[in-house]
Structures are given as C-alpha cells and as structure tokens.
Amino acid sequence: MEETEENKGRVAVWLDVGAIKFIADEWRKMPDDLPELERKMWARVAFRCMTALHKSGVEYEPTWPEPQEKYYLKG
C-alpha cells in the first residue's frame, strides 16, 4: 500500500499563514502540568505547522511567551 497522507489517516487543513503561525506559537503557552498525552499532541500539531511554513518558504520567527502569558489549569 502506498504511504500517502490519506493512507496515514491524514486530511488537509487549509489555514492562512497567520493562523498557522498562531498555532505554532500558542503551544508554547501550554501549562507545565498539562497531561503528557495532551502535551505530545500539541507539540505534534505545532511541529506540523512549523514544517508547513518551512516547506512553503514562509519565514517564521518563533514567539516565546512571558510567564504571565502562559495558560494555567484550574485546580
């Protein structure tokens, strides 16, 4: 079987560059105590966003949040 995106269970998501950059930056705001499975999923999504920007030749400069900009889980 050919290893196409469809065969891997993936579908295309068409977003504008601003939305992709937003996702790539927002994942860095995830709470430190976020469950590991969710952290990995967000990291995978952010990595794919950054890869899409790179493959499209779009310049991307990551934004790192200040501590007060991070998200926190209500406990």
Buried (B, 14 or more C-beta within 10 A) or exposed (E): EEEEEEEEEEEEEEEEEEEBBEBBBBBBBBEEEBEEEEBEEBEEBBEBBBEBBEEEEEEBEEEEEEEEEEEEEEE
